[in-house]
């Protein structure tokens, strides 16, 4: 085994040991652990669902369009409750509006069929 490969393996083992010690010391809460696992799992699930739903022929193009829409929505969504607060003095209407939009999007997502 070349010396560089051995050094690289030991460095990664040390990083893993440091991370385990950090988590074991109670510095990271259980919620953060669960959140990290959820985010990691969602990356795998997303890739699988995209490929099964749309096929792989234009997967990159479809994911790129979806990511553009996601980023745009994430940038514009805070405006809805802010405008509601300005007009009504409360966030309630804006948050209800966002909840309705999310519910409609969820219902529309069930209409798309999975490609076999």
HELIX and SHEET records of a PDB file:
HELIX    1   1 UNK A    3  UNK A   24  1                                  22    
HELIX    2   2 UNK A   30  UNK A   54  1                                  25    
HELIX    3   3 UNK A   59  UNK A   88  1                                  30    
HELIX    4   4 UNK A   92  UNK A  109  1                                  18    
END                                                                             
